[in-house]
Amino acid sequence: MLYRKNITRPESLVRIVAGLALIAVSLAWLGVTPIGLVLAASGAVGIVTGVFGYCPACAMVGRKPLK
């Protein structure tokens, strides 16, 4: 494995659910506009970090990996 997980399992689930909600809401309310696509992409990033259990931003600020 090339990375060490740095977010907990409950936080991963919250990131996945919030990412799905952000994608659904941004595309439903804003449609396929530039801002809607940017918000949907940020929701996709949240889903990916939740699935893998690793957040690069958390690693940059010094969050310690889980043991």
C-alpha positions in Angstrom: 0.0 0.0 0.0 1.4 3.4 -0.9 -0.4 5.4 1.8 -1.5 5.0 5.4 -5.1 5.7 6.3 -5.5 9.0 8.2 -9.3 9.2 8.6 -11.5 7.0 10.7 -14.2 4.6 9.4 -17.1 6.8 10.7 -15.5 9.8 9.1 -15.1 7.9 5.8 -18.8 7.1 5.8 -19.7 10.7 6.5 -17.5 11.8 3.6 -19.1 9.3 1.2 -22.7 10.3 2.2 -21.8 14.1 2.1 -20.2 13.7 -1.3 -23.2 11.9 -2.7 -25.5 14.6 -1.3 -23.3 17.4 -2.6 -23.3 15.9 -6.1 -27.1 15.4 -6.1 -27.9 18.9 -4.7 -25.5 20.8 -6.9 -26.6 19.1 -10.1 -30.3 19.3 -9.2 -30.3 23.0 -8.2 -27.6 24.4 -10.4 -27.7 22.0 -13.3 -24.8 21.4 -15.6 -23.3 24.9 -15.2 -19.7 25.7 -14.4 -20.4 26.2 -10.7 -22.6 23.1 -10.5 -19.8 21.0 -12.1 -17.2 22.4 -9.7 -19.4 21.6 -6.7 -20.1 18.1 -8.1 -16.4 17.5 -8.6 -15.7 18.5 -5.0 -18.3 16.0 -3.9 -16.5 13.4 -6.0 -13.3 14.2 -4.2 -15.0 13.7 -0.9 -16.3 10.3 -2.0 -12.8 9.2 -3.2 -11.2 10.3 0.1 -13.9 8.4 2.0 -13.4 5.2 0.0 -9.7 5.1 0.3 -9.5 6.4 3.9 -6.8 8.9 3.1 -7.1 12.6 2.8 -4.1 14.5 1.3 -5.2 17.8 2.9 -5.3 16.1 6.4 -1.8 14.8 5.8 -0.5 18.2 4.8 -1.6 19.8 8.1 0.0 17.0 10.1 -2.9 14.7 10.9 -1.3 11.4 12.1 -2.0 8.1 10.4 -4.2 5.6 12.2 -2.6 2.7 13.8 
